[in-house]
Amino acid sequence: MKDLLGIHSMGRLDIEGLMADSTSMRTAIEGGHPVTQSLDGVCVANLFFEPSTRTRLSFDLAAQRLGGHVITLHPDASSTAKGESLRDTVLTVAGIGADILVVRHGLEGAPRSIADWTGLPVVNAGDGTNEHPTQALLDAVTLQRRFGATDGLAMAVVGDIAHSRVAGSLLHAMPALGVDLTLVGPEEWLPDDAPAPTTTNLDDLLTEVDVVYLLRVQTERGGVISDDYIARYRLDRERSARLAPNAVIMHAGPINRGVEISDEVAESPRSLIVEQVRNGVPVRMAVLKALAEGRT
Ligand code: CP
């Protein structure tokens, strides 16, 4: 694999290959077995131009577990703050000796541009409202571990679809894996050309789905939290009680407690939120390993 810029360019076999590799990684880690040192001598640069906890830290640990070196750019404390352009910044990082770039940026397409400028393998760790491919991969692994298989599952993706790069990747990954998606949210957040069925009515769907995937309202990209939104879409105890007995709740995080999800639902046995995070490291190990192999 040369880059991971989005799920849109991947087929089912590509996705399942990474999922299988990630499962092997997790088994090795949890069993205390040696992990392949696929990144021996390889330098991974974490370039996060937007805030992150889960993605950045798990890429950091993933690279270290594979024996790689990690360097991290902190834009506010770098020459970006003195006006250095994105292109000059990434060419500098490449000149320092980075071999793989992990990029989060507010502009859609920034990871693609960086791959073109540097010629280095790039992982998109979230670009604007476009895609967040490793999130969708770890979500797929989480579903596979919970249900045994993804084919035939019914998933409602709920909330700020318009501004969500998580939704952007789920929209490609889940249908490729045989999951039936329905997009749920206020009219203004549902795409006109949605590649999946849409509805504004969450309550009508609750009894029919295996997975409720809640999205954070992206206030930094124009999403507005209103009392009406909370009343119609927050997954609280009453709504959760209407779900099928085996149905689960997912969220990429960070969660806005009290907005899209109530405290008690976030911490209920149905919630896979912590399990999603746990799957993030082995998935990112699988991605970095595939990129390292693609360099040779
Ligand atoms: N899910 C996700 O991307 O979280 P972070 O912003 O904390 O990385």
Residues whose N, C-alpha, C, O or C-beta is under 5 A from the ligand:
A	BS01	CP	P51 S52 T53 R54 T55 R56 A252 G253 P254
